[in-house]
Amino acid sequence: MDAGADADAGDGGCGPGDKVCGGSCVQVDDPDFGCGLTDCTPCAFANGTARCSNGQCRLAGCNSGFSDCNLNEADGCEQPTGTDANNCGACGNVCVINHGTPKCENSACVVDTCDTGWSDCDGLGSNGCEAFTERDPSNCGMCGNECQPAGSMCENNTCRPVVCLPGLADCDQDGACETNVGAFDANNCGHCGKVCSLPNAVTKCNIGKCEIESCVAPFLDCDGDPGNGCEVDPGKDNALHCGGCGRTCSTSNAISATCIGGACGALCEQGFDDCQTPAAPDADDGCERDVSDDPSNCGSCGNVCALDNAVAGCTAGECIVSSCTGTFGDCDTVATNGCETDTQTSVAHCGACGRGCSMDGVAVASCTVGLCTSACVDGRGNCSTIAAPTPDDGCESDVSADPDNCGGCGRACSSDGVASRECVGSVCTSSCLVGFGNCTMPVQPLSDNGCEATTGNDDQNCGGCGNDCTQLSSGSGLKCQNSQCGCAGNDGRCRQSGGDGVCNASNICVCDGSTCQPGEACKPDGGGNVCTCAGGAACTAGQQCCTAPAGCVDVMTDATSCGACGRACSPGFICSSGQCACTGDADCDAGGGGTCSAGTCMCSSGACAEGQRCLPGGICG
C-alpha cells in the first residue's frame, strides 16, 4: 500500500468523492486507503475490521475469537475471547466450573483438570466435573462405569449392591437407605457426597439440584447459569455490567467507554462531553452533552459563557458574543472581553462600532450620548451632529463663510431686505434689494438683522450704507429721494461756498445753465458757477456723486454701486444698466446649484429676483 503522501498528487481526474492513492482513483471513505481527503494510510485495528465515519477510521467489528471488551477502539479487539477464561465467548464471561480448573476453547468454557475424586463425564463445561466417581453409581471409579444391578451403590470407586427407592441412598454405607439425595441435602445433592458449592454464592439443594440461594456481595449472577455461580463483580472494570447486571456503559457520541468502581466514564468524540454520570440502576447515557453550541457547557462541561455587557452564545465550543446589552458594542471583535466599548462615550466608536468622530476641523474630539460633540478650531462649527449609522462629519461648517451658520452654529444670516445672503469672515455681508442697506452687520453672539436700513429716503445712507447726502453740499445739504441725493426743490441746497444754482424739476442742481449729475452741487469758478462733486471736479455723464464710495461712480455698470451709491451686487455678479446680473451658472450656485439665464438665476424653485442666487434646497435668496 502506498504512503499517505500519494494523495497530494491532486485529484488526477478522479470523480467526486474520490482521491488518488498509488496513482489510482479510490473512494475517500474506503478504509483500505484511509478515511481522510489526503491520507492514503490504511485504517488498522488489532484483530478487527475498519470502517470510515466523518473522515475518521472507526472500528467496524472484531475477528472471530476476539472482542472489544474495554470499548476502546484505540487498541482494537484486545481480548482473545476464543481462549481467555476470563472473557470466554463474550466480554466479562468468566469461566467457573465445579470441582475443577476451567479453560476456554473455541469461545466455550470447558474443563481443563478435575479435582481429586471428580470427573467430567458428560463433557459439559457448564456443570464442570459433575461426577464424584468415588461414590457415583453411574460413574463408579471412572466415567461410564454404571453399577449393576440398578440400585447398586458406589463406594471407594467400587460398586456394591444396595437397592434403594428413587431419591434415597445409603451414604454412610450401613446398608440402610437413610439419605434423601433427591430432596434438599446440600451435602448429598442428587447422590451421596455431592456438596453444593458455587463461586461467590450461598448455595442450596433443590430436589437434587444445586442452586444459588444468594450471591456474596458484591457479586451478581448476571447470566442466570448456576454452574458458574455469581460470576460478575459490578464494581470492577466491566463496561458490560457496570454497577449492575446488563448495565452497559454507553458509547453514544464516545470513542470508548470504561467502568471504574461501578461508575461509567467515556472518551468523548469531538464536540461532546460526559457532563452527567447516572448511577446504577439508571442507564448510562454516554457523552450526552453537545458542548459545541451550549452556552452553559461551552467546549467542556460546566464552562458557562459569561461575557461583560453581552448576551453570550457558543459556537464550535468557543464562547461568542451573541448580542450586546445597553449601549455597549463588541468593537474589537474579541469575544473574551465581551462588549467592551460604551458607544455613548467612545470617540473611536461613537454611536456604533467603527464610527469614529471625524477630526475634520476639530480641536478636541468628544462623544456624548452617542453623538460627536467635538470642539472646533477657529472658523469651523460642529453644527449637524448627525447620528449613527451615518459617518460623523466633524466640524463640517465653515462658520466664517456659511450664511446658515455665520460666526456660530445656528446663527443664520437674515433674509430681511436681502437680495443674496452672504457670510464673509463670520460676518453677514449679504447684498441687498434696491432700497435696503446692510449697514450695521452685527457679529456673534448678536443675531444678524439683514439689510436693516431703508436707503430710499435716508439722507445719511442714501441708496447704500454711508452715502451721506448732507456732506455733498455746504448749504443746507442735499436730500435723499428714491435712493438718490438731490436738491429736493430747494435752490439753496445747490449753492456751495458762495456759488449759485437752481434746483430743477428732477431735483438735480443746474449751475449757470449746466445740469449737474445726481449728488452734485454748484460752486463759483472764474466769475461763474460750475458743477462739483463734494467740492471737487464734476462727474461725467452717466455718473453719480457719492460719499460712500467717495467720488464719481457709474451706477449703471459698477458692481459695487449698482443702481445707487454703495449698493453692491452678489459675488460674481456684474452691473448691467443699473441691475445686478449673473454671467454664468457658477455665479448662481450658493449651495443650491442653478443656472444663469439672461442675467437672472434660475433655481429649482423658479426664476429669482434681481441679484438673488440659488441657496441650499434650490430656493432663491
C-alpha positions as CSV (number, residue, x, y, z in Angstrom):
1,M,0.0,0.0,0.0
2,D,1.4,3.4,-1.0
3,A,2.3,6.0,1.6
4,G,-0.1,8.8,2.6
5,A,1.8,11.4,0.5
6,D,0.4,9.8,-2.7
7,A,-2.8,11.7,-2.2
8,D,-1.0,15.0,-2.6
9,A,-0.7,14.4,-6.3
10,G,-4.1,16.1,-6.9
11,D,-7.3,14.5,-8.0
12,G,-5.7,13.1,-11.2
13,G,-9.0,13.5,-13.0
14,C,-10.9,11.4,-10.4
15,G,-14.6,11.9,-9.8
16,P,-16.4,13.4,-6.8
17,G,-15.8,11.6,-3.6
18,D,-12.5,10.0,-4.9
19,K,-8.8,10.7,-4.2
20,V,-5.6,9.5,-5.7
21,C,-3.6,6.8,-3.9
22,G,-0.7,5.0,-5.6
23,G,-1.6,6.5,-8.9
24,S,-5.2,5.2,-8.9
25,C,-8.5,6.7,-8.0
26,V,-10.0,5.3,-4.8
27,Q,-13.0,6.3,-2.7
28,V,-12.4,8.8,0.0
29,D,-14.3,6.6,2.5
30,D,-12.5,3.3,1.7
31,P,-10.8,2.2,5.0
32,D,-8.2,0.3,3.0
33,F,-6.9,3.7,1.8
34,G,-7.5,5.8,4.9
35,C,-10.6,7.9,5.6
36,G,-9.3,11.4,5.0
37,L,-9.3,13.6,1.9
38,T,-5.5,13.4,1.6
39,D,-4.2,10.5,3.7
40,C,-3.7,7.1,2.0
41,T,-2.6,5.2,5.1
42,P,-4.9,2.2,5.6
43,C,-7.1,2.0,8.7
44,A,-5.9,-0.7,11.0
45,F,-7.4,-2.1,14.2
46,A,-5.8,-5.1,16.1
47,N,-7.9,-8.3,15.4
48,G,-10.7,-6.2,13.8
49,T,-12.1,-4.6,10.7
50,A,-12.4,-0.9,10.0
51,R,-15.0,1.5,8.6
52,C,-15.0,5.2,7.8
53,S,-17.1,7.8,9.7
54,N,-16.9,11.5,9.2
55,G,-13.4,11.3,7.8
56,Q,-12.1,9.1,10.7
57,C,-11.2,5.5,11.0
58,R,-13.6,3.6,13.3
59,L,-13.8,0.0,14.4
60,A,-16.4,-1.9,12.4
61,G,-16.2,-5.3,14.0
62,C,-14.0,-7.9,15.6
63,N,-12.4,-11.0,14.1
64,S,-13.7,-14.4,15.2
65,G,-12.4,-15.3,18.6
66,F,-11.7,-11.6,19.6
67,S,-13.8,-8.9,21.2
68,D,-13.5,-5.2,22.2
69,C,-14.1,-5.6,25.9
70,N,-12.8,-2.3,27.1
71,L,-14.8,-0.4,24.4
72,N,-11.7,1.5,23.5
73,E,-11.2,1.5,19.7
74,A,-7.5,2.6,20.0
75,D,-6.4,-1.0,20.9
76,G,-8.8,-2.7,18.6
77,C,-10.3,-6.0,19.7
78,E,-7.9,-6.6,22.5
79,Q,-9.4,-9.7,24.2
80,P,-8.9,-13.2,22.7
81,T,-12.4,-14.3,23.8
82,G,-11.8,-17.6,21.9
83,T,-9.2,-18.7,24.5
84,D,-9.4,-16.2,27.5
85,A,-11.0,-17.9,30.5
86,N,-11.9,-14.5,32.0
87,N,-13.7,-13.4,28.8
88,C,-14.8,-16.7,27.2
89,G,-17.0,-16.3,24.2
90,A,-18.1,-12.8,25.4
91,C,-16.6,-9.9,27.3
92,G,-16.8,-10.5,31.1
93,N,-17.8,-14.1,30.8
94,V,-15.6,-15.7,33.4
95,C,-15.2,-19.5,33.2
96,V,-16.0,-21.0,36.5
97,I,-16.6,-24.8,36.9
98,N,-17.4,-27.0,39.8
99,H,-14.7,-29.2,41.3
100,G,-12.1,-28.4,38.8
101,T,-10.0,-25.9,36.8
102,P,-11.5,-24.3,33.7
103,K,-10.1,-23.2,30.3
104,C,-11.6,-21.6,27.3
105,E,-11.6,-23.3,23.9
106,N,-13.2,-22.0,20.8
107,S,-15.1,-19.4,22.8
108,A,-16.6,-22.0,25.2
109,C,-15.8,-22.8,28.8
110,V,-14.5,-26.4,29.2
111,V,-12.8,-28.4,31.9
112,D,-9.1,-28.3,32.0
113,T,-8.5,-30.5,35.1
114,C,-10.8,-32.0,37.7
115,D,-10.3,-32.1,41.5
116,T,-9.3,-35.4,43.0
117,G,-12.2,-37.8,43.0
118,W,-14.2,-35.8,40.4
119,S,-14.5,-36.3,36.7
120,D,-16.2,-34.5,33.7
121,C,-18.2,-37.4,32.5
122,D,-20.8,-35.6,30.4
123,G,-18.3,-33.3,28.7
124,L,-20.3,-30.2,29.5
125,G,-18.3,-27.3,30.7
126,S,-21.3,-25.6,32.2
127,N,-21.5,-28.1,35.1
128,G,-17.8,-28.7,35.4
129,C,-16.6,-32.0,37.0
130,E,-20.0,-33.2,37.9
131,A,-19.2,-36.8,38.6
132,F,-17.9,-37.8,42.1
133,T,-16.5,-41.2,40.8
134,E,-15.7,-42.4,44.3
135,R,-19.4,-42.8,45.0
136,D,-21.3,-42.1,41.8
137,P,-23.1,-45.4,40.8
138,S,-23.4,-44.1,37.2
139,N,-19.7,-43.4,37.0
140,C,-18.1,-45.6,39.7
141,G,-14.3,-45.4,39.6
142,M,-14.4,-44.0,36.1
143,C,-16.8,-42.3,33.7
144,G,-19.4,-44.5,32.3
145,N,-18.9,-47.4,34.8
146,E,-22.6,-47.8,35.9
147,C,-23.1,-50.1,38.9
148,Q,-25.4,-53.1,38.2
149,P,-28.0,-54.1,39.0
150,A,-30.0,-50.9,39.2
151,G,-30.0,-49.5,42.7
152,S,-26.4,-50.6,43.4
153,M,-24.2,-48.1,45.1
154,C,-20.6,-47.0,44.6
155,E,-18.2,-47.0,47.5
156,N,-14.5,-46.1,47.2
157,N,-14.7,-46.4,43.4
158,T,-16.3,-49.9,43.7
159,C,-19.8,-51.0,43.0
160,R,-21.8,-52.8,45.7
161,P,-25.4,-53.9,45.6
162,V,-27.8,-51.7,47.6
163,V,-31.3,-51.3,46.4
164,C,-32.8,-48.0,47.5
165,L,-36.0,-46.3,46.4
166,P,-35.6,-43.5,43.9
167,G,-34.3,-40.4,45.7
168,L,-32.8,-42.3,48.6
169,A,-29.2,-43.6,49.0
170,D,-27.0,-45.4,51.6
171,C,-24.4,-42.7,52.0
172,D,-23.0,-43.9,55.3
173,Q,-22.6,-47.5,53.9
174,D,-24.5,-49.1,56.7
175,G,-26.9,-50.9,54.3
176,A,-29.8,-48.6,55.0
177,C,-31.2,-46.0,52.5
178,E,-31.1,-43.2,55.1
179,T,-30.1,-40.2,52.9
180,N,-32.7,-38.4,50.7
181,V,-30.4,-37.3,47.8
182,G,-33.4,-36.2,45.8
183,A,-34.5,-33.6,48.3
184,F,-32.7,-30.6,49.8
185,D,-29.5,-32.1,51.3
186,A,-26.8,-29.6,50.2
187,N,-24.1,-32.2,51.2
188,N,-25.6,-35.0,49.2
189,C,-27.5,-33.3,46.4
190,G,-28.5,-35.8,43.8
191,H,-26.2,-38.5,45.0
192,C,-24.0,-39.3,48.0
193,G,-21.2,-36.8,48.6
194,K,-22.2,-34.2,46.1
195,V,-21.7,-31.0,48.1
196,C,-23.3,-27.8,46.6
197,S,-20.6,-25.2,46.3
198,L,-20.7,-22.4,43.7
199,P,-18.3,-19.5,43.2
200,N,-19.2,-16.3,45.2
201,A,-22.6,-17.7,46.2
202,V,-24.6,-19.1,49.1
203,T,-26.0,-22.4,47.6
204,K,-28.8,-24.7,48.3
205,C,-30.0,-28.1,47.1
206,N,-33.4,-28.1,45.4
207,I,-34.9,-31.5,44.6
208,G,-31.4,-33.0,43.9
209,K,-30.0,-30.0,42.0
210,C,-27.6,-27.4,43.3
211,E,-28.9,-23.8,43.0
212,I,-27.9,-20.2,44.0
213,E,-29.7,-19.1,47.1
214,S,-28.0,-15.7,47.2
215,C,-24.8,-14.0,45.9
216,V,-22.0,-12.9,48.1
217,A,-21.7,-9.1,47.9
218,P,-20.7,-7.5,45.6
219,F,-21.0,-10.4,43.2
220,L,-24.1,-10.9,40.9
221,D,-25.4,-13.8,38.8
222,C,-25.8,-12.0,35.5
223,D,-26.0,-14.9,33.1
224,G,-28.5,-16.9,35.1
225,D,-26.3,-20.0,34.9
226,P,-25.9,-21.6,38.4
227,G,-23.0,-23.6,37.1
228,N,-20.6,-20.7,37.3
229,G,-22.1,-19.1,40.4
230,C,-22.2,-15.4,40.8
231,E,-19.8,-14.6,38.1
232,V,-19.8,-10.7,37.9
233,D,-18.3,-8.1,40.2
234,P,-20.1,-4.9,39.1
235,G,-17.7,-2.7,40.9
236,K,-14.8,-3.9,38.8
237,D,-13.8,-2.5,35.4
238,N,-16.6,-4.3,33.5
239,A,-18.2,-2.0,30.9
240,L,-20.9,-4.6,30.1
241,H,-22.1,-4.9,33.8
242,C,-21.1,-1.6,35.4
243,G,-22.9,-1.2,38.7
244,G,-25.4,-3.9,37.9
245,C,-26.2,-6.8,35.6
246,G,-26.6,-5.8,32.0
247,R,-25.9,-2.1,32.7
248,T,-23.6,-1.4,29.7
249,C,-21.5,1.8,29.6
250,S,-22.9,3.7,26.6
251,T,-20.7,4.6,23.7
252,S,-23.2,7.3,22.4
253,N,-21.0,10.1,20.9
254,A,-18.0,8.3,22.5
255,I,-14.8,6.8,21.2
256,S,-14.5,4.4,24.1
257,A,-16.2,3.7,27.4
258,T,-14.8,2.5,30.8
259,C,-16.2,1.3,34.1
260,I,-14.3,2.3,37.3
261,G,-15.7,1.5,40.7
262,G,-19.1,0.8,39.3
263,A,-19.3,4.2,37.5
264,C,-19.2,4.6,33.7
265,G,-16.8,7.0,32.1
266,A,-16.1,7.8,28.4
267,L,-13.6,9.2,26.0
268,C,-15.9,11.5,24.0
269,E,-15.9,12.4,20.3
270,Q,-15.1,16.0,19.4
271,G,-17.9,18.4,20.3
272,F,-19.4,16.2,23.0
273,D,-18.7,15.7,26.7
274,D,-19.9,13.4,29.6
275,C,-21.5,16.1,31.8
276,Q,-23.7,13.8,33.9
277,T,-22.9,10.3,35.1
278,P,-26.1,8.4,36.0
279,A,-25.6,5.9,38.8
280,A,-27.0,2.4,38.8
281,P,-29.7,1.3,38.2
282,D,-30.3,4.2,35.8
283,A,-28.9,3.5,32.3
284,D,-25.7,5.2,31.3
285,D,-26.1,7.9,28.7
286,G,-22.5,8.2,27.3
287,C,-21.4,11.6,26.1
288,E,-24.8,13.1,26.3
289,R,-23.9,16.8,26.0
290,D,-23.3,18.6,22.8
291,V,-20.7,21.2,24.0
292,S,-20.2,22.8,20.6
293,D,-23.1,25.2,20.9
294,D,-24.3,25.1,24.6
295,P,-23.5,28.4,26.4
296,S,-23.8,26.6,29.8
297,N,-21.3,23.9,28.8
298,C,-19.2,25.5,26.0
299,G,-16.3,23.3,24.9
300,S,-16.5,21.3,28.2
301,C,-18.9,20.5,31.0
302,G,-19.7,23.4,33.3
303,N,-17.9,26.0,31.2
304,V,-20.6,28.8,31.4
305,C,-20.2,31.6,28.8
306,A,-20.4,34.8,30.8
307,L,-19.2,38.0,29.0
308,D,-19.3,41.6,30.1
309,N,-22.2,43.7,28.8
310,A,-23.3,40.9,26.5
311,V,-25.7,38.0,25.9
312,A,-23.2,35.1,25.4
313,G,-23.5,32.3,22.8
314,C,-21.4,29.3,22.0
315,T,-20.2,28.2,18.5
316,A,-17.7,25.4,17.8
317,G,-17.0,25.1,21.5
318,E,-16.0,28.7,21.9
319,C,-17.8,31.5,23.7
320,I,-19.0,34.2,21.4
321,V,-20.9,37.5,21.7
322,S,-24.5,36.8,20.6
323,S,-25.6,40.4,21.2
324,C,-24.6,43.4,23.3
325,T,-26.6,44.9,26.1
326,G,-27.5,48.5,26.6
327,T,-25.3,51.0,24.8
328,F,-22.2,48.7,24.6
329,G,-20.6,47.2,21.5
330,D,-18.2,44.4,20.7
331,C,-15.9,46.8,18.7
332,D,-12.7,44.8,18.9
333,T,-14.4,41.5,17.9
334,V,-12.6,39.8,20.8
335,A,-15.1,37.6,22.5
336,T,-13.2,37.1,25.7
337,N,-13.7,40.7,26.8
338,G,-17.4,40.8,25.8
339,C,-18.9,44.1,24.7
340,E,-16.0,46.3,25.8
341,T,-17.0,49.6,24.3
342,D,-19.6,52.1,25.5
343,T,-20.7,53.6,22.2
344,Q,-22.2,56.6,24.1
345,T,-18.8,58.0,25.1
346,S,-16.2,56.4,22.9
347,V,-14.6,58.8,20.4
348,A,-13.4,55.9,18.3
349,H,-16.8,54.2,18.3
350,C,-19.4,56.9,18.8
351,G,-23.0,55.7,18.4
352,A,-21.8,52.4,16.7
353,C,-18.7,50.3,16.4
354,G,-16.2,51.7,13.9
355,R,-17.9,55.1,13.8
356,G,-15.2,57.4,14.9
357,C,-15.6,61.1,15.5
358,S,-14.1,62.9,12.5
359,M,-11.1,65.2,13.1
360,D,-12.0,67.4,10.2
361,G,-11.8,71.0,11.6
362,V,-11.8,69.5,15.1
363,A,-9.7,70.9,18.0
364,V,-10.7,68.3,20.6
365,A,-12.9,65.3,19.8
366,S,-15.6,64.2,22.2
367,C,-18.6,61.8,22.2
368,T,-21.8,62.5,24.2
369,V,-24.8,60.2,24.2
370,G,-23.6,58.6,21.0
371,L,-23.2,61.9,19.2
372,C,-19.9,63.5,18.3
373,T,-19.9,66.8,20.1
374,S,-16.3,67.8,19.3
375,A,-14.9,71.2,20.0
376,C,-13.8,73.0,16.8
377,V,-10.9,75.1,15.6
378,D,-11.5,78.8,14.9
379,G,-13.7,79.4,11.9
380,R,-15.3,75.9,12.0
381,G,-18.5,74.7,13.6
382,N,-19.9,71.3,14.6
383,C,-23.5,72.2,13.6
384,S,-25.1,69.0,12.3
385,T,-24.0,66.4,15.0
386,I,-25.5,63.6,12.9
387,A,-26.4,60.2,14.5
388,A,-25.2,56.7,13.6
389,P,-25.0,54.9,11.3
390,T,-24.2,58.0,9.2
391,P,-20.5,58.8,9.4
392,D,-19.6,61.8,11.5
393,D,-18.6,64.9,9.5
394,G,-16.6,66.6,12.2
395,C,-16.7,70.4,12.3
396,E,-18.4,70.5,8.9
397,S,-19.5,74.1,8.8
398,D,-17.2,76.9,7.8
399,V,-18.8,79.5,10.2
400,S,-16.6,82.1,8.6
401,A,-18.4,81.7,5.3
402,D,-21.7,79.7,5.9
403,P,-24.7,82.0,5.7
404,D,-26.7,79.5,7.7
405,N,-24.1,79.3,10.5
406,C,-22.3,82.7,10.2
407,G,-20.0,83.2,13.2
408,G,-21.5,80.2,15.0
409,C,-23.8,77.2,14.6
410,G,-27.4,78.2,14.0
411,R,-26.6,81.9,13.5
412,A,-28.2,82.4,10.1
413,C,-27.8,85.5,8.0
414,S,-31.2,87.2,7.9
415,S,-33.1,87.5,4.6
416,D,-34.8,90.7,5.6
417,G,-34.3,93.2,2.7
418,V,-31.6,90.9,1.3
419,A,-31.1,90.0,-2.3
420,S,-28.5,87.3,-1.6
421,R,-27.3,86.1,1.8
422,E,-23.5,86.1,2.2
423,C,-21.1,85.4,5.1
424,V,-17.5,86.7,5.0
425,G,-15.2,86.4,8.0
426,S,-18.0,85.3,10.3
427,V,-20.0,88.5,9.4
428,C,-23.2,88.6,7.3
429,T,-22.2,90.7,4.3
430,S,-25.4,90.0,2.4
431,S,-26.2,92.0,-0.7
432,C,-29.4,94.0,-0.5
433,L,-32.5,94.6,-2.5
434,V,-33.0,98.1,-4.0
435,G,-33.9,100.5,-1.2
436,F,-32.2,98.5,1.6
437,G,-28.7,98.6,3.1
438,N,-26.7,96.2,5.2
439,C,-25.2,98.9,7.4
440,T,-24.7,97.6,10.9
441,M,-23.5,94.0,10.3
442,P,-23.7,92.7,13.9
443,V,-21.4,89.9,14.9
444,Q,-21.8,86.8,17.1
445,P,-23.4,86.4,19.6
446,L,-25.8,89.1,18.3
447,S,-28.3,87.9,15.7
448,D,-28.0,89.2,12.2
449,N,-30.5,91.9,11.1
450,G,-30.2,91.5,7.4
451,C,-30.4,94.7,5.3
452,E,-31.9,96.6,8.1
453,A,-31.5,100.2,6.7
454,T,-34.2,101.6,4.3
455,T,-32.0,103.6,2.0
456,G,-34.6,105.0,-0.3
457,N,-35.0,108.3,1.7
458,D,-32.2,108.1,4.3
459,D,-30.1,111.3,4.0
460,Q,-27.1,109.5,5.7
461,N,-27.5,106.2,3.9
462,C,-28.9,107.2,0.5
463,G,-29.1,104.2,-1.8
464,G,-26.3,102.5,0.1
465,C,-24.7,102.5,3.6
466,G,-22.7,105.6,4.4
467,N,-23.7,107.6,1.3
468,D,-24.4,110.8,3.3
469,C,-26.2,113.4,1.1
470,T,-25.7,116.1,3.6
471,Q,-21.9,116.1,3.0
472,L,-22.3,116.9,-0.7
473,S,-23.5,120.5,-0.3
474,S,-22.2,123.2,2.1
475,G,-25.6,124.8,2.1
476,S,-28.4,123.0,3.9
477,G,-27.2,119.7,2.4
478,L,-28.8,117.6,-0.3
479,K,-31.7,115.3,0.5
480,C,-32.3,111.6,-0.3
481,Q,-35.2,110.8,-2.6
482,N,-35.6,107.4,-4.3
483,S,-32.1,106.3,-3.3
484,Q,-30.5,109.3,-5.0
485,C,-29.1,112.6,-3.5
486,G,-30.8,115.7,-4.8
487,C,-31.8,119.2,-4.1
488,A,-35.5,118.4,-3.3
489,G,-36.9,121.6,-4.8
490,N,-34.7,123.9,-2.8
491,D,-32.3,126.1,-4.8
492,G,-30.3,126.8,-1.6
493,R,-29.2,123.1,-1.4
494,C,-27.4,123.6,-4.7
495,R,-25.2,126.5,-3.6
496,Q,-21.8,125.6,-2.2
497,S,-19.1,128.1,-1.0
498,G,-21.0,131.1,-2.3
499,G,-21.9,129.6,-5.6
500,D,-25.2,130.0,-7.3
501,G,-27.5,127.5,-8.8
502,V,-31.1,126.4,-9.0
503,C,-33.0,123.1,-8.4
504,N,-34.8,121.7,-11.5
505,A,-37.9,119.7,-11.5
506,S,-35.9,116.4,-11.4
507,N,-34.3,117.6,-8.1
508,I,-30.9,118.0,-9.8
509,C,-28.9,121.1,-9.5
510,V,-28.3,123.4,-12.5
511,C,-25.2,125.7,-12.5
512,D,-25.3,128.6,-14.9
513,G,-27.4,126.6,-17.3
514,S,-25.4,123.4,-16.9
515,T,-27.4,120.4,-15.5
516,C,-25.3,118.6,-12.9
517,Q,-25.1,114.8,-12.2
518,P,-27.1,113.4,-9.3
519,G,-25.4,114.3,-6.0
520,E,-23.6,117.3,-7.3
521,A,-23.9,121.0,-6.2
522,C,-22.8,124.3,-7.7
523,K,-19.6,126.2,-6.8
524,P,-18.1,129.5,-8.0
525,D,-15.5,129.3,-10.7
526,G,-14.0,132.2,-12.7
527,G,-16.9,134.5,-12.2
528,G,-19.4,131.8,-13.0
529,N,-20.7,128.6,-11.4
530,V,-19.8,125.0,-12.2
531,C,-21.0,121.6,-11.1
532,T,-18.9,120.0,-8.3
533,C,-18.8,116.6,-6.6
534,A,-18.1,117.4,-2.9
535,G,-16.0,120.4,-3.8
536,G,-14.0,118.5,-6.4
537,A,-14.3,118.0,-10.1
538,A,-17.6,117.4,-11.7
539,C,-18.7,113.9,-12.7
540,T,-19.0,112.8,-16.3
541,A,-22.4,112.0,-17.9
542,G,-23.9,108.8,-16.5
543,Q,-22.1,109.0,-13.2
544,Q,-23.3,109.9,-9.7
545,C,-21.6,111.8,-7.0
546,C,-21.2,109.6,-3.9
547,T,-19.6,109.9,-0.4
548,A,-19.5,106.0,0.0
549,P,-17.6,105.3,-2.1
550,A,-16.3,108.8,-2.3
551,G,-16.3,110.4,-5.8
552,C,-18.0,109.8,-9.1
553,V,-19.4,106.4,-9.7
554,D,-21.1,104.9,-12.8
555,V,-24.1,103.3,-11.1
556,M,-25.1,101.7,-14.4
557,T,-22.0,99.5,-14.6
558,D,-20.2,99.5,-11.2
559,A,-21.0,96.2,-9.4
560,T,-20.0,97.8,-6.0
561,S,-22.6,100.7,-6.6
562,C,-25.2,99.2,-8.9
563,G,-28.2,101.4,-9.3
564,A,-27.2,103.5,-6.3
565,C,-24.2,104.6,-4.4
566,G,-22.7,101.8,-2.3
567,R,-25.3,99.1,-3.4
568,A,-23.1,96.1,-4.0
569,C,-24.1,93.1,-6.2
570,S,-23.8,89.5,-5.1
571,P,-20.3,87.9,-5.5
572,G,-19.6,87.2,-9.2
573,F,-22.4,89.4,-10.5
574,I,-22.0,92.3,-12.8
575,C,-23.9,95.6,-13.0
576,S,-25.8,96.0,-16.3
577,S,-28.0,99.1,-16.8
578,G,-28.1,99.6,-13.0
579,Q,-29.3,95.9,-12.4
580,C,-27.2,93.2,-10.8
581,A,-26.9,90.2,-13.2
582,C,-25.2,86.8,-13.3
583,T,-22.8,85.9,-16.1
584,G,-22.5,82.1,-15.6
585,D,-24.0,79.2,-13.7
586,A,-21.3,79.4,-11.1
587,D,-22.5,82.8,-10.1
588,C,-25.9,81.4,-9.2
589,D,-24.6,78.5,-7.0
590,A,-24.8,79.5,-3.4
591,G,-25.2,75.9,-2.3
592,G,-28.3,75.1,-4.4
593,G,-26.9,74.8,-7.9
594,G,-28.9,76.7,-10.5
595,T,-28.3,78.1,-13.9
596,C,-27.8,81.7,-15.3
597,S,-30.3,82.8,-18.0
598,A,-30.1,86.3,-19.4
599,G,-28.6,87.6,-16.2
600,T,-31.2,86.0,-14.0
601,C,-30.6,82.9,-11.8
602,M,-32.9,80.0,-12.4
603,C,-33.3,77.8,-9.3
604,S,-35.4,74.6,-8.9
605,S,-38.0,76.9,-7.3
606,G,-38.1,79.1,-10.3
607,A,-36.7,82.4,-11.6
608,C,-35.1,84.6,-9.0
609,A,-35.4,88.3,-8.5
610,E,-32.7,90.7,-9.4
611,G,-29.4,90.0,-7.5
612,Q,-30.6,86.7,-6.0
613,R,-28.8,83.3,-6.1
614,C,-29.8,79.6,-5.5
615,L,-29.5,78.7,-1.8
616,P,-29.5,75.1,-0.5
617,G,-32.8,73.4,-1.3
618,G,-32.9,75.2,-4.7
619,I,-34.7,78.3,-3.3
620,C,-33.9,81.9,-4.4
621,G,-32.3,84.2,-1.9
